[in-house]
Every structure is written in C-alpha cells, then in structure tokens.
Amino acid sequence: MRASKAELYAVDLTEARWVKSSSSPYKLDCVEVADLGGGAVAVRDSNNTDLPPLRFTAKEWAAFRDGVRKGEFG
C-alpha cells in the first residue's frame, strides 16, 4: 500500500522511534528519521524537535537516498 502525503501527515508520531544517522560526526548537527511503514519516513531536526517533522513517501525517500549516494547534494 502506498500512502498519500495527507495520510502520512495524519500519522501520530507520539510513539515514533527516531533514529540519528550513524555517520553524523559527534551526533550534534543531525536529522532524525522515523519509519512510517511501507518505506515512508518522517524526518526532523534533532536540535529543534519541537518543529513539525517533514514526511516523505517511499518514492520520495528513495529518490533522496539515491541522490545522496550519487553525490548530488555535495
């Protein structure tokens, strides 16, 4: 099942398990990711956890990961 953006933003993140990148130096300036199921994720700034997290469909998240691996954001 592919979730729509509206469905992703309706997901309650109260009990979400947030994970920081293992490659982040010193784990200070980092984002955290929570699995929303089906490949979708929520992403938040670990230093500003009161800000609303962004949510990405599986397709969007895969495109972002591929771009990172290809060095498109460096």
CORUR-V85539 format. One record per residue. N is the residue number from 1. RES is the residue in one small letter. PHI is phi in radians with two decimals (999 if undefined). NEAR is the number of other C-alpha atoms within 8 Angstrom. D_CENTER is the distance of its C-alpha to the mean C-alpha in Angstrom with 2 decimals. Layout:
N	RES	PHI	NEAR	D_CENTER
N	RES	PHI	NEAR	D_CENTER
//
This chain:
1	m	999	3	18.64
2	r	-1.77	6	16.29
3	a	-1.47	9	14.75
4	s	-1.41	7	15.38
5	k	-1.03	9	13.33
6	a	-1.05	6	15.81
7	e	-1.14	8	15.29
8	l	-1.13	13	11.53
9	y	-1.31	7	12.44
10	a	-1.52	6	15.26
11	v	-1.20	7	13.41
12	d	-1.34	6	14.50
13	l	-1.74	5	11.99
14	t	-0.95	4	15.09
15	e	-1.80	5	15.10
16	a	-1.09	8	11.44
17	r	-1.73	6	11.27
18	w	-1.57	7	8.93
19	v	-2.19	7	9.15
20	k	-1.59	11	9.85
21	s	-1.09	9	10.56
22	s	-1.30	5	14.13
23	s	-1.71	4	15.21
24	s	-1.33	10	14.67
25	p	-1.14	5	18.30
26	y	1.12	5	19.48
27	k	0.94	9	16.01
28	l	-1.65	8	16.87
29	d	-1.69	8	14.88
30	c	-2.65	11	11.37
31	v	-1.87	10	7.77
32	e	-2.10	12	6.47
33	v	-2.16	11	3.91
34	a	-2.14	11	5.84
35	d	-1.31	10	7.48
36	l	-1.82	10	9.02
37	g	1.58	6	11.64
38	g	1.13	8	13.03
39	g	1.58	10	10.24
40	a	-1.39	15	7.99
41	v	-2.45	14	4.55
42	a	-1.97	12	3.83
43	v	-2.27	12	2.92
44	r	-2.43	13	6.58
45	d	-1.39	11	9.54
46	s	-1.16	11	11.23
47	n	-1.60	7	14.51
48	n	-2.36	7	14.19
49	t	-1.23	9	12.75
50	d	-1.39	4	15.16
51	l	-1.28	7	13.44
52	p	-1.19	6	11.66
53	p	-1.23	9	7.87
54	l	-1.47	7	6.84
55	r	-2.23	11	6.40
56	f	-2.21	13	6.76
57	t	-1.18	14	9.62
58	a	-1.03	11	10.29
59	k	-1.15	9	12.47
60	e	-1.11	8	10.30
61	w	-1.16	12	7.65
62	a	-1.11	8	10.94
63	a	-1.11	8	12.53
64	f	-1.12	8	10.15
65	r	-1.02	8	10.55
66	d	-1.09	8	14.19
67	g	-1.09	10	14.62
68	v	-1.10	9	13.54
69	r	-1.09	7	15.94
70	k	-1.52	6	18.57
71	g	1.36	7	18.45
72	e	-1.24	7	17.92
73	f	-1.96	5	16.24
74	g	-1.67	3	18.78
//
